[in-house]
Amino acid sequence: MFKKITILAFLITVIYACSSSTENEPEVTDNFDRGVMLTHIADNIIIPSLQDFDTEMSSLKAAGNVFVTTPNQTNLEALRTSWFTAYKEYQNIEMYNIGKAEELQYKFYMNIYPLTVADVETNIVNGSYDLDNVNYQDAQGFPALDYLLYGIADTDANILAKFTTDANAEGYKDYVTNVLNQMSSLTTQVLNDWTTSYRDEFVASTGNTATSALNKFLNDYIEFYEKNIRANKFGIPAGVFSSTTLPEKVEAFYRKDISKELALQALDGFQNLFVGNFKGTSISGKSSFQQYLQALDRQDLVTSITNQLSTAETQIQSLNANFFEQVNTDNTQMTLAYDELQKLVVFLKVDMASALNISIIFVDSDGD
């Protein structure tokens, strides 16, 4: 009997201690102004980023028109330079898959790789195609220009011949024009929507529901990191999700030596949004994901995220500028970069989302 009483007393003491411990823990109240944060993101990051890309897109289209009119070495080089500049700037906006961009499936028309070369060549030969058709999303955008400017022949002289003396020269020139027109038109629609109506809708949607702006935006933001950076740029070419390496699936496959630069630009854009930097500066605003977490007393998580981003960037910096070569010569370094990027997924998808009380609703199909 004494033994039973002792056990009961012990259990009561443990329960009381746990209860007291819980009661004594400070409760963090979420008083963060989401509206201020959304306004900063829209006005000082997203819209300026879209405007900068739209400017580069206009320059790219103009360079394309000059090349198509006069296909020579000088104009080819000018078009290539403009393509690369615009491609880098595009890395800063691909994560904004919300509003009109989501409606139009913007990023799928702009940067699906690897390119389906057979569709491009068939379209050129037939001369009849609809680039609005979702079946041709992998036959246009930056990857199509990558192929047309670098991959359709083995030398610049032979590339120029495709646009001058080849039996399908007019078809090749038309395809460059039509791809650029499509990219320009979609970009204009996305930017115009932000500057006319969607901006106000975005900043006013401060609720905490699956369809509210911040909840959808955080999902898009994390999905961009997990799929577009971690998986597409690193994991898939390195063979993380397959039985063999797939170097032909690197971004900018035909130019090849810019794959690292594009990846670092995308990671930089991702980090700038996290800390809330004004577009094109290292000056942070007064409201960002970082400051939201700090307001919730989660400086520990902010430190974990920023440190891991730095570690991942350092590993990526050590890679060959040409990811195709990196995979083929020393894929271990490529998988190490993937591993460092992967470590951040838990901080973002589990810890950050939980701290902000936002559910992750996008589907992860790679098993991670």
C-alpha positions as semicolon CSV with decimal commas, in nm:
position;residue;x (nm);y (nm);z (nm)
1;M;0,000;0,000;0,000
2;F;0,280;0,237;0,089
3;K;0,449;0,153;-0,242
4;K;0,134;0,244;-0,440
5;I;0,096;0,573;-0,255
6;T;0,460;0,659;-0,323
7;I;0,422;0,589;-0,697
8;L;0,102;0,796;-0,711
9;A;0,270;1,087;-0,533
10;F;0,563;1,068;-0,774
11;L;0,334;1,079;-1,079
12;I;0,143;1,377;-0,940
13;T;0,471;1,559;-0,880
14;V;0,591;1,491;-1,237
15;I;0,260;1,605;-1,389
16;Y;0,262;1,921;-1,175
17;A;0,623;1,995;-1,266
18;C;0,554;1,957;-1,638
19;S;0,244;2,172;-1,608
20;S;0,429;2,441;-1,416
21;S;0,716;2,434;-1,667
22;T;0,476;2,484;-1,957
23;E;0,293;2,762;-1,779
24;N;0,616;2,942;-1,697
25;E;0,740;2,942;-2,059
26;P;0,687;3,284;-2,220
27;E;0,423;3,273;-2,491
28;V;0,530;3,449;-2,810
29;T;0,247;3,652;-2,962
30;D;0,245;3,711;-3,335
31;N;0,192;4,087;-3,360
32;F;0,399;4,119;-3,676
33;D;0,244;4,348;-3,939
34;R;0,214;4,129;-4,245
35;G;0,075;4,418;-4,448
36;V;0,394;4,620;-4,403
37;M;0,599;4,318;-4,506
38;L;0,390;4,248;-4,815
39;T;0,407;4,614;-4,915
40;H;0,787;4,615;-4,888
41;I;0,815;4,290;-5,086
42;A;0,584;4,418;-5,360
43;D;0,708;4,776;-5,394
44;N;1,077;4,740;-5,325
45;I;1,161;4,389;-5,443
46;I;0,913;4,221;-5,679
47;I;0,801;4,513;-5,897
48;P;1,153;4,661;-5,936
49;S;1,284;4,311;-6,019
50;L;1,019;4,264;-6,285
51;Q;1,091;4,610;-6,424
52;D;1,462;4,537;-6,444
53;F;1,395;4,209;-6,621
54;D;1,147;4,373;-6,856
55;T;1,419;4,622;-6,953
56;E;1,662;4,340;-7,026
57;M;1,391;4,153;-7,212
58;S;1,334;4,458;-7,435
59;S;1,708;4,476;-7,507
60;L;1,715;4,105;-7,584
61;K;1,423;4,135;-7,824
62;A;1,586;4,431;-7,998
63;A;1,913;4,241;-8,035
64;G;1,718;3,948;-8,177
65;N;1,550;4,170;-8,435
66;V;1,887;4,307;-8,546
67;F;2,034;3,958;-8,576
68;V;1,739;3,820;-8,769
69;T;1,756;4,113;-9,011
70;T;2,134;4,082;-9,055
71;P;2,270;3,745;-8,936
72;N;2,644;3,807;-8,902
73;Q;2,910;3,738;-8,639
74;T;2,885;4,082;-8,478
75;N;2,510;4,062;-8,437
76;L;2,531;3,702;-8,318
77;E;2,771;3,803;-8,041
78;A;2,552;4,099;-7,945
79;L;2,248;3,872;-7,922
80;R;2,439;3,619;-7,714
81;T;2,552;3,889;-7,472
82;S;2,199;4,023;-7,434
83;W;2,064;3,669;-7,386
84;F;2,310;3,599;-7,104
85;T;2,239;3,931;-6,931
86;A;1,863;3,872;-6,946
87;Y;1,902;3,509;-6,835
88;K;2,088;3,620;-6,522
89;E;1,826;3,884;-6,445
90;Y;1,553;3,625;-6,492
91;Q;1,699;3,423;-6,203
92;N;1,580;3,703;-5,972
93;I;1,214;3,676;-6,072
94;E;1,146;3,306;-6,131
95;M;1,049;3,263;-5,765
96;Y;0,757;3,507;-5,799
97;N;0,516;3,245;-5,926
98;I;0,203;3,417;-5,797
99;G;-0,077;3,624;-5,950
100;K;-0,060;3,654;-6,329
101;A;0,264;3,456;-6,340
102;E;0,091;3,156;-6,186
103;E;-0,213;3,202;-6,409
104;L;-0,001;3,212;-6,727
105;Q;0,239;2,939;-6,611
106;Y;0,501;3,202;-6,684
107;K;0,811;3,020;-6,561
108;F;0,721;2,708;-6,759
109;Y;0,726;2,907;-7,083
110;M;1,045;3,089;-6,991
111;N;1,285;2,829;-6,854
112;I;1,197;2,462;-6,889
113;Y;1,509;2,254;-6,941
114;P;1,630;2,027;-7,082
115;L;1,500;2,156;-7,413
116;T;1,314;1,915;-7,641
117;V;1,524;1,977;-7,951
118;A;1,308;1,752;-8,168
119;D;1,008;1,980;-8,112
120;V;1,211;2,289;-8,198
121;E;1,342;2,139;-8,521
122;T;1,002;2,000;-8,618
123;N;0,841;2,339;-8,560
124;I;1,104;2,508;-8,773
125;V;1,064;2,262;-9,059
126;N;0,684;2,268;-9,049
127;G;0,662;2,643;-8,999
128;S;0,333;2,598;-8,815
129;Y;0,326;2,587;-8,436
130;D;0,155;2,746;-8,138
131;L;0,393;2,850;-7,863
132;D;0,095;2,903;-7,632
133;N;0,040;2,527;-7,639
134;V;0,159;2,373;-7,310
135;N;0,308;2,085;-7,514
136;Y;0,569;2,332;-7,640
137;Q;0,672;2,476;-7,305
138;D;0,994;2,276;-7,333
139;A;1,063;2,410;-7,682
140;Q;1,091;2,782;-7,615
141;G;1,218;3,046;-7,370
142;F;1,580;3,084;-7,266
143;P;1,667;2,717;-7,334
144;A;1,546;2,745;-7,696
145;L;1,764;3,051;-7,748
146;D;2,052;2,866;-7,583
147;Y;2,019;2,597;-7,850
148;L;1,966;2,834;-8,143
149;L;2,261;3,057;-8,052
150;Y;2,507;2,788;-7,945
151;G;2,386;2,438;-8,022
152;I;2,248;2,412;-8,375
153;A;2,596;2,364;-8,524
154;D;2,954;2,301;-8,414
155;T;3,109;2,634;-8,517
156;D;2,992;2,993;-8,536
157;A;3,031;2,986;-8,914
158;N;2,798;2,687;-8,934
159;I;2,556;2,844;-8,686
160;L;2,537;3,156;-8,905
161;A;2,482;2,935;-9,208
162;K;2,167;2,801;-9,044
163;F;2,029;3,155;-9,052
164;T;2,156;3,247;-9,398
165;T;2,209;2,966;-9,650
166;D;2,032;2,670;-9,491
167;A;1,717;2,545;-9,662
168;N;1,527;2,630;-9,342
169;A;1,703;2,964;-9,278
170;E;1,377;3,158;-9,275
171;G;1,232;2,906;-9,034
172;Y;1,525;2,946;-8,794
173;K;1,498;3,324;-8,806
174;D;1,122;3,311;-8,757
175;Y;1,165;3,082;-8,458
176;V;1,405;3,324;-8,287
177;T;1,158;3,607;-8,349
178;N;0,857;3,411;-8,227
179;V;1,031;3,284;-7,914
180;L;1,139;3,639;-7,825
181;N;0,791;3,777;-7,894
182;Q;0,640;3,513;-7,668
183;M;0,886;3,585;-7,384
184;S;0,833;3,959;-7,417
185;S;0,454;3,934;-7,429
186;L;0,432;3,711;-7,120
187;T;0,670;3,935;-6,927
188;T;0,468;4,245;-7,014
189;Q;0,148;4,077;-6,896
190;V;0,301;3,978;-6,562
191;L;0,453;4,321;-6,499
192;N;0,140;4,510;-6,605
193;D;-0,074;4,302;-6,372
194;W;0,150;4,388;-6,077
195;T;0,155;4,760;-6,156
196;T;-0,218;4,798;-6,229
197;S;-0,418;4,573;-5,998
198;Y;-0,244;4,275;-5,841
199;R;-0,011;4,479;-5,622
200;D;-0,303;4,617;-5,418
201;E;-0,464;4,276;-5,393
202;F;-0,134;4,124;-5,278
203;V;-0,058;4,375;-5,000
204;A;-0,416;4,369;-4,871
205;S;-0,424;3,990;-4,836
206;T;-0,284;3,972;-4,483
207;G;-0,490;3,683;-4,347
208;N;-0,357;3,344;-4,248
209;T;-0,539;3,108;-4,482
210;A;-0,424;2,871;-4,755
211;T;-0,520;3,128;-5,021
212;S;-0,388;3,444;-4,854
213;A;-0,099;3,622;-5,023
214;L;0,174;3,558;-4,768
215;N;0,083;3,190;-4,729
216;K;0,084;3,131;-5,104
217;F;0,395;3,340;-5,148
218;L;0,592;3,151;-4,881
219;N;0,493;2,823;-5,046
220;D;0,612;2,950;-5,385
221;Y;0,930;3,083;-5,230
222;I;1,022;2,755;-5,063
223;E;0,915;2,552;-5,366
224;F;1,142;2,764;-5,586
225;Y;1,435;2,690;-5,358
226;E;1,362;2,320;-5,325
227;K;1,277;2,242;-5,686
228;N;1,422;2,511;-5,910
229;I;1,753;2,557;-5,728
230;R;1,825;2,244;-5,525
231;A;1,673;1,982;-5,757
232;N;1,681;2,126;-6,110
233;K;2,017;2,300;-6,100
234;F;2,201;2,040;-5,889
235;G;2,019;1,723;-5,787
236;I;1,888;1,610;-6,125
237;P;2,212;1,658;-6,325
238;A;2,411;1,500;-6,041
239;G;2,189;1,190;-6,051
240;V;2,054;1,231;-5,699
241;F;1,708;1,117;-5,811
242;S;1,817;0,863;-6,072
243;S;2,040;0,560;-6,110
244;T;2,295;0,752;-6,315
245;T;2,418;1,107;-6,362
246;L;2,233;1,324;-6,613
247;P;2,479;1,599;-6,714
248;E;2,275;1,682;-7,023
249;K;2,006;1,819;-6,792
250;V;2,214;2,113;-6,666
251;E;2,083;2,465;-6,716
252;A;2,225;2,643;-7,024
253;F;2,342;2,308;-7,164
254;Y;2,463;2,448;-7,497
255;R;2,651;2,745;-7,351
256;K;2,754;2,529;-7,053
257;D;3,006;2,762;-6,888
258;I;2,743;2,983;-6,724
259;S;2,555;2,717;-6,526
260;K;2,729;2,803;-6,199
261;E;2,677;3,174;-6,247
262;L;2,305;3,127;-6,307
263;A;2,275;2,907;-5,999
264;L;2,457;3,156;-5,777
265;Q;2,240;3,438;-5,908
266;A;1,924;3,243;-5,822
267;L;2,057;3,167;-5,473
268;D;2,151;3,532;-5,424
269;G;1,802;3,643;-5,524
270;F;1,654;3,392;-5,281
271;Q;1,871;3,519;-4,996
272;N;1,804;3,885;-5,077
273;L;1,432;3,823;-5,040
274;F;1,481;3,645;-4,708
275;V;1,664;3,941;-4,555
276;G;1,444;4,192;-4,739
277;N;1,707;4,373;-4,945
278;F;1,584;4,645;-5,175
279;K;1,629;4,528;-5,535
280;G;1,983;4,578;-5,652
281;T;2,118;4,676;-5,310
282;S;2,246;4,522;-4,989
283;I;2,017;4,751;-4,789
284;S;1,742;4,563;-4,610
285;G;1,397;4,697;-4,550
286;K;1,219;4,713;-4,219
287;S;1,009;4,406;-4,285
288;S;1,116;4,067;-4,419
289;F;1,101;3,696;-4,345
290;Q;1,414;3,743;-4,136
291;Q;1,259;4,020;-3,929
292;Y;0,933;3,828;-3,898
293;L;1,120;3,537;-3,741
294;Q;1,312;3,772;-3,515
295;A;0,984;3,925;-3,399
296;L;0,875;3,574;-3,303
297;D;1,192;3,532;-3,097
298;R;1,346;3,293;-3,351
299;Q;1,686;3,449;-3,402
300;D;1,820;3,095;-3,365
301;L;1,639;2,994;-3,684
302;V;1,751;3,309;-3,866
303;T;2,110;3,222;-3,777
304;S;2,067;2,863;-3,892
305;I;1,920;2,972;-4,226
306;T;2,177;3,242;-4,301
307;N;2,470;3,023;-4,195
308;Q;2,352;2,733;-4,409
309;L;2,295;2,961;-4,709
310;S;2,654;3,080;-4,670
311;T;2,784;2,724;-4,643
312;A;2,593;2,617;-4,954
313;E;2,716;2,918;-5,149
314;T;3,078;2,844;-5,051
315;Q;3,044;2,487;-5,178
316;I;2,889;2,605;-5,505
317;Q;3,166;2,862;-5,551
318;S;3,417;2,576;-5,544
319;L;3,256;2,407;-5,845
320;N;3,354;2,428;-6,209
321;A;3,182;2,716;-6,390
322;N;3,059;2,445;-6,627
323;F;2,827;2,207;-6,439
324;F;2,828;1,963;-6,734
325;E;3,204;1,927;-6,688
326;Q;3,169;1,913;-6,310
327;V;2,927;1,621;-6,323
328;N;3,143;1,435;-6,574
329;T;3,478;1,491;-6,403
330;D;3,402;1,503;-6,029
331;N;3,037;1,455;-5,950
332;T;3,112;1,412;-5,580
333;Q;3,159;1,787;-5,551
334;M;2,825;1,842;-5,723
335;T;2,646;1,610;-5,480
336;L;2,817;1,785;-5,189
337;A;2,666;2,112;-5,311
338;Y;2,329;1,940;-5,331
339;D;2,371;1,809;-4,975
340;E;2,442;2,157;-4,840
341;L;2,137;2,294;-5,020
342;Q;1,929;2,005;-4,890
343;K;2,016;2,084;-4,529
344;L;1,838;2,415;-4,565
345;V;1,511;2,250;-4,676
346;V;1,427;2,141;-4,320
347;F;1,492;2,491;-4,183
348;L;1,262;2,641;-4,445
349;K;0,994;2,383;-4,502
350;V;0,952;2,266;-4,142
351;D;1,096;2,517;-3,895
352;M;1,027;2,846;-4,074
353;A;0,683;2,748;-4,197
354;S;0,592;2,624;-3,849
355;A;0,721;2,939;-3,680
356;L;0,510;3,154;-3,914
357;N;0,213;2,917;-3,871
358;I;0,190;2,860;-4,246
359;S;0,109;2,519;-4,394
360;I;0,317;2,384;-4,682
361;I;0,072;2,285;-4,953
362;F;0,287;2,226;-5,260
363;V;0,360;1,864;-5,354
364;D;0,718;1,741;-5,340
365;S;0,755;1,458;-5,591
366;D;1,122;1,372;-5,539
367;G;1,075;1,192;-5,209
368;D;1,257;1,450;-4,996
